[in-house]
Amino acid sequence: MPEPFVIASNINKTIKSQKIVQDISFELEKGSIVGLCGGNGAGKSTVLRMVAGILQPTSGNIVVSGLQWKNDRKKFAEQIGYMPDDFQFPQGMTAQEILSFWASLREMPEQRVHEVLSLVGLADKKNKLVSTFSKGMRQRVLFAQAILSKPALLIMDEPTNGLDPYWMKEFVNLVKVVKTEGQTVLFSTHQLDIAEELADYVIFLNEGQNCGEGSVEEYSQLFGEFPLHKAFHYSMELITKKEKVKDENED
Ligand SMILES: Nc1ncnc2c1ncn2[C@@H]1O[C@H](COP(=O)(O)OP(=O)(O)OP(=O)(O)O)[C@@H](O)[C@H]1O
């Protein structure tokens, strides 16, 4: 069996004595698409930022392609394309200018900027200021920058926020193309229908903890229609039951 492309072992994150992520472990197979699902404040962004090397875990280990951030930051960062859930674009820059700037930082040729602009349907808007773009268009610029260098690991935080139904579908197709090129994808969403359509495997987060995980195919076989909604509710019911038993034992 090949080594998983990403190995996260017992990661914890505490900020100002608040436990934001608690003892999470997972492995991502190379070429898989994995969805991190959960409600607001579940800890999804924090986990993604730790895997991307932007934030360091309080404890635990993250290995990407055999590399650890603390041992080789440059090589670690070269593996990753990261799409944040929000970004304050600099004023006064066009879509092409900003993507060209990011491409130069990653030593990518200008040709790639034109390719990604076309992929996200913004070639005809390349000379427009990004500050005048709608939320969905800014999301497409952020996706374009994340895929600029064809990263081995594409990490996306709520990538479909603000996309209209047409671009939602296009986005799913674009990510599926990324998968066929052998790239590994980790994304967060609170939209379980998107996870169902896009992911091979999902991990459910609740209050910073893993409350269930499995392959979308297995969940579909088990639950039939709307499998991830049912799987998530099943996981939450299990937690409630466990907490009840714990409370009764403590009384
Ligand atoms: N820098 C920080 N300082 C203090 N608390 C933080 C910090 N970053 C995150 N948190 C808290 O950690 C919890 C998890 O936040 P996170 O953004 O990871 O959740 P999320 O699942 O991505 O939420 P959402 O879906 O709303 O974006 C929240 O309660 C948040 O307030």
The ligand as an SDF file (V2000), in Angstrom:
LIG
                    3D

 31 33  0  0  0  0  0  0  0  0999 V2000
   -7.4990   33.3620   16.2600 N   0  0  0  0  0  0  0  0  0  0  0  0
   -8.5340   32.9730   17.0030 C   0  0  0  0  0  0  0  0  0  0  0  0
   -8.6910   33.4300   18.2580 N   0  0  0  0  0  0  0  0  0  0  0  0
   -9.7220   33.0200   19.0250 C   0  0  0  0  0  0  0  0  0  0  0  0
  -10.6490   32.1180   18.6360 N   0  0  0  0  0  0  0  0  0  0  0  0
  -10.5350   31.6180   17.4000 C   0  0  0  0  0  0  0  0  0  0  0  0
   -9.4760   31.9960   16.5240 C   0  0  0  0  0  0  0  0  0  0  0  0
   -9.6130   31.3110   15.3540 N   0  0  0  0  0  0  0  0  0  0  0  0
  -10.7270   30.5580   15.5010 C   0  0  0  0  0  0  0  0  0  0  0  0
  -11.2730   30.7380   16.7110 N   0  0  0  0  0  0  0  0  0  0  0  0
  -12.4890   30.0770   17.2390 C   0  0  0  0  0  0  0  0  0  0  0  0
  -12.3720   28.7010   16.9540 O   0  0  0  0  0  0  0  0  0  0  0  0
  -13.6210   28.1230   16.6160 C   0  0  0  0  0  0  0  0  0  0  0  0
  -13.4980   27.4110   15.2750 C   0  0  0  0  0  0  0  0  0  0  0  0
  -13.2690   28.3880   14.2470 O   0  0  0  0  0  0  0  0  0  0  0  0
  -13.1110   27.9910   12.7220 P   0  0  0  0  0  0  0  0  0  0  0  0
  -13.0310   29.2690   11.9570 O   0  0  0  0  0  0  0  0  0  0  0  0
  -11.9980   27.0320   12.5930 O   0  0  0  0  0  0  0  0  0  0  0  0
  -14.4890   27.2470   12.4430 O   0  0  0  0  0  0  0  0  0  0  0  0
  -15.2070   26.8810   11.0690 P   0  0  0  0  0  0  0  0  0  0  0  0
  -15.7190   25.4890   11.2210 O   0  0  0  0  0  0  0  0  0  0  0  0
  -14.3070   27.1440    9.9280 O   0  0  0  0  0  0  0  0  0  0  0  0
  -16.4190   27.9040   11.0700 O   0  0  0  0  0  0  0  0  0  0  0  0
  -17.2170   28.6190    9.8620 P   0  0  0  0  0  0  0  0  0  0  0  0
  -17.9610   27.5480    9.1240 O   0  0  0  0  0  0  0  0  0  0  0  0
  -18.1380   29.5350   10.5920 O   0  0  0  0  0  0  0  0  0  0  0  0
  -16.2100   29.3510    9.0210 O   0  0  0  0  0  0  0  0  0  0  0  0
  -14.6260   29.2670   16.6260 C   0  0  0  0  0  0  0  0  0  0  0  0
  -15.2920   29.2500   17.8690 O   0  0  0  0  0  0  0  0  0  0  0  0
  -13.7630   30.5060   16.5150 C   0  0  0  0  0  0  0  0  0  0  0  0
  -14.3560   31.6020   17.1650 O   0  0  0  0  0  0  0  0  0  0  0  0
  1  2  1  0
  2  3  1  0
  2  7  2  0
  3  4  2  0
  4  5  1  0
  5  6  2  0
  6  7  1  0
  6 10  1  0
  7  8  1  0
  8  9  2  0
  9 10  1  0
 10 11  1  0
 11 12  1  0
 11 30  1  0
 12 13  1  0
 13 14  1  0
 13 28  1  0
 14 15  1  0
 15 16  1  0
 16 17  2  0
 16 18  1  0
 16 19  1  0
 19 20  1  0
 20 21  2  0
 20 22  1  0
 20 23  1  0
 23 24  1  0
 24 25  2  0
 24 26  1  0
 24 27  1  0
 28 29  1  0
 28 30  1  0
 30 31  1  0
M  END
$$$$
